[in-house]
Amino acid sequence: MKRKIWIGITIVVVVVIMLVATALMNGCAKQPSPKKLDLVLAVNVTTYSAPVYIALAKGFWEEEGLKITRKDFAAGRFCLDAILGGKADFGTVAEAPMVFVGLTGQKALIIATMASGDNEMKVIARKDHGIVSPLDIKGKKVAALVSTVSEFFLYLFLNEHGMTMSNINLVNLKPAEMPNALINGDIDAFAVWEPFVYNAGKVLNEKATVLSSKGLYDIPFNIVIPEELAQKYPETIKSILRGLVKAEQFIGTNRKEALEIISKEVGLSTDVLEGLAKDIKFELMLNNSTIDLMEREAKWAIEAGYAPKDAKIPDYRSLFYTKALKSLNPKAVTIE
């Protein structure tokens, strides 16, 4: 009798253990990947940040359960500094600052290119300082923000016209400082993105000339995260991208309202923005052309002395996190 009782108890215990184990396994299987809901966003003030402005204004990230605290910066390099310094969870960064991430071994990843275009960067000069054509800037004081797309574009511009950086007097200025420096006559020209070129030209009027540069440099403007965000919160990255997908769709279907939102952010009229935006492609993607450009820029950075002369160009594919975008739109990712 006792033996039967013990057998019965043993069976009950085994069944209970199995039921508990199954429940735990099922619970683990159903447990979603962790999400980081409170995020700090570093934004470079430019028309290329339009999808970010729209996602914030229309609440697309709120719909994804994300709470975004925004911080504005005058350049993508400063956004990247905030990301690497632990002061931002994601941000808008062109490819040039990421070139230096690869050369220095820092930890940041591109999760998507959200905008690209070949007419955002320009050289504006003082016509009354004797500059009416590209060759006229020889020997002149030309401002750029060094070690960013601003300087790289100037490097390309000079090469395009048979010059090198040694043919000018390079002045290192922040973008926000450039218009006043040109207006006051402290510099003869500067190379940077909008809206700074337009703002200077509006004041100088006939005293200024914008030197043609369309087609010279197709900038990929990216969303960048710290490496640990991809490791700990992969679902958060998908939420960030879904918000941007909605924003880019909104730009395509609600052009007038989108331009009004962007206008308030960058300080340009909707008419001016319409002219600038027609040269910008707003589409989430990750492709090999960005890697090719970064390798070219790495060579420039080494030649310019921003990296050791014996530095090796890294495999820039390691700076791209493709998993999230590929899960949302496989055709948008061509990086192998």
N, C-alpha and C positions, 0 to 999 in steps of 0.2 A: 504493500500500500504506500509506504513512504517512498519507495523507489518510483512509483507512478507519479506521486506528487512532485518529486524533484524533477522528473522528466518533463512534467507539465510546466513547472516554473521555468526550467531551462528553455523550453520552446517559446514561452511568452517573452522571456528576456531577449532571446535571439530575434524574434519578430519585432519587438520594440526597437532594438538596435538598428535593424534593417530599415524600419520605417523612418527613424530619425536620420539615418545616413542618407536615405533617398531624398528626404525633405531638404537636407542641407545641400545635397548635390543639385537639386532642382533650384534651390534658392540662389546658389552660386551661378548656375547657368543663366538665370533670369536677371541677375544683378547687372545693371548697365555699367558701362565704363564711366569712371568718375569725371565730373565736369567742374571746372573752375568758373564760377558765375560772376564774380566781381573782377573786372579787368580794367587796367589802365592802358589807354591808347595814346601813343605819341604820333602827332600829325604834322607833317610838313605842309606849310601853307602854300598851296599851289593848285592850279586847276586840275592837275593830275590826281589830286586827292578827292575829286568829285564823288566817287562811289562811297567813300567814307562819310562825307558830309550828308549825302542822301540817306545812308543807312541810319545815321544818328537822328536826322530830322524827321524821318518817317517811322521811326521806332522799329526798324526791321530786326535789330539785335535784341530789342526787348521781347519781340515775338519769339526769339530763340532762347529766352530765359536768361539773357546776359545783361548785366548792369555795367555800363561803360562810363569810366571817368576819363575825360579827354584833357590832354596837354598839348598845346601848340608849340612848334619849333620852326625856326627860319630855314632849316635845311634837314635833309634826310640823315646826314651824318650825325646831327644832334639827336635825332630820333633814335638812331642806332646806339648812341652813347647811353641814352636812357634805358634802352632794352638791355644792353650788356651790363649796365650798372645796377640792374634790379629795380629800376624806377618806372618801368613800363612793361606790360605783358605782350604787347604787339605794337607795330607801328609801320608807317609808310616810308620806304627807303628805296632809292634808285639803286642800280647795280654797282655803281662805283664804290660806295662805302663797303659793300659786301666783298669787293675785291680784296680790300685790306683785311677783312675778317679771315679770308682764306690764307693770306700771306702771313698773318700773325698767329693763326691757330685759335682764334677766339670762337665762342660757341653761340652761333645764331643761325637760323634757317629761314630760307624763303619758302613760303607756303603757296604763293601764287603771284603772278604778275597780273595786276588789275587794270593797268592802263599802259598805252605805248603811243609814241608819236615822234615825228621828225621835225617839228617846227616850234617846239616849246623853248628851246635854247636859242639865244640870239646875242649878237654883239651890237651894242648901241654906243655911238660915239658923238663927240662934239664936232659938228660941221664947222663951227667958227674957230675951232682949234686946228683947222686944216685937214680934217679927215672926211673925205668924200668917197673913198674906195678902200678895200681891205689893205692894200699895200701902204696906205697913208699912216697906218698905226705903227710903222717901224719907228723905234726910238721913243714911243709915247708911253705914258703911264696907263696901264690897263689893269683893271681890278678883276679878281676872281676869288672865289673861296677855295683855297688850296686843298688838294687831296680829295676833291669831290667831283661830281659831274661838271661843275662850273669850270674847274681848271682843265679837266680832260677835254671838254668841248673846245675850250680856247686853244688847246694843243692841236686838236684836229683842224680847227679853223685856220690856224697859222700854217700848218702843213699843206692844207688845201691850196693856199696861196703862196707856196714856196718859201715860207718863213719858219722859224723855230722860236722857242721861248726866249732864246738869247737875243732876239731882235726887238724885244719890248722890255719895258720896266714893269715887272709884275708887282702888283699891290694886292696884298691879302686883306680882303674885307668880307664882312658878313653881308648876305644879300640885302638886308634891310638898310645897311649903311651905304650901299652903292648909289641909289638915286640921288641922295643929297650930296654925296661926294662929286658926282658928275655935274649936278646943278650948280654947285659952288665953284666948280672949276678945279677942284683938288686932284682930279684924275681926268684923263682924256677919253676914256672908254671903259666899258665893263662887259663881262660875259656872264650871263646867268639866265635863269628861267623867268617866266611870267609869274606874278604881275609886275615885277620890278622894272622890267624894260618899258612896259606901257606907262607906268607911273612917272618915270623920268622923262619919257618922250612927251607926255601930256603937258608937263611944265615947260620944257625947253622948246617945244614946238619946232619952228623952222631952224633952230640952232642945232638940232639933233638929227642924226641919220642912223637908221637901222641897217646894218650890213647883212646882206642876204646869206642865209645859212640853211634853208630848207633842204631836207634830204641828206644832210651831212651826218646826222647823229640820231638814230632811232632809239629813244630812251625806253627801257622797260622799267616801269614803276611798280614796286613790289610791296607785298605785305610780309613783314619779317617778324619772327618770334624768337625768344630764347630757346635753346635746345631742350631745356628741361620741361617746357610746356608740351612739347611733342611726346616726351617720355611719360609724363604724368597725366596729361589731360587731352588725349587724342580726340575725344568727343567735342571738346571746347573748340578745337580748330575747325571741325566741320561746321559748328554753329556760326563761327566767324565768317566762314566762306559762304554759308547759306544766306547770311545777311547781306553780303556783297553781291551775290547773284540777284537777289531781289532789287538791290539798289541799281544795278546795271540794267535790269529789265525796266525799271522805272525811268531811267534816263532815256531809254529807247522809246517808251510809250507815252511819257509825260514830259516832253522836252521843255515846254514853257515853264512849268512849275520847277523842274529840275534846275534850269538856268537861274531862276529867281533865288533858289536856295543857295546855289554856288556863288551867285553874285554877292550875297551878304557875307559870305565867308572870305572871299579873296579881294573884295573891294573893287570889283570891276562891273561895269554896266552889263546888262544882259545882251546888248547889241555887240559889245566888244567880245564878250564870252562866246557868243555864237560863232564869231569869226575864228576864235582860238580853238574851240571845241571840235570844229569840223576836221581838224588835223589830228585829233586824239581818238584812238580806238579803245573803248571801254569794254574789255572782255577778259574774264578770268582764264589764265592759261599758264602753262609751264612748258617752255620749249628750248630746244638746243641752241637757238640763235643767241639767247641770253648768255649761255655758257661760252660760246664763241667770242662774244663781246667782252666778257669778263677776262678771258685769257689774253685778249688784246690789250685790255687795260692793265693787266698785271705786268705785262712787258713794259708798258709806259711807266708804271709806278716804280719799277726797278730801275729803269733808265733815268727817271727823275730823281732818284735818290731817296724815295720814300720807303724803300726796302733794301736790305743788303744786296750788293751786286751779285753775290753768289746764291741768292734766294731762288728756290725752285718754284715754278708755277704749280700750284696744287691741282688736284682733281676737283674742279668746282661743282661737280655733280653731288659731292658730299654735303654741299650747303643748301640742298633742296630737299624739302619734305614733300614728297609727291603723293603719299598715301591718301590724304584727306581729299584733295581735289580729284584724284583718280576715282575715288568712291562716289563722288557726286557727278562727275562728267569725264569718263575715261578718254574721250576724244580730245579733251583739252590738254592732255599731258602727252608730250612727245619725247620727254627726256628718258633715255634708256638707262 
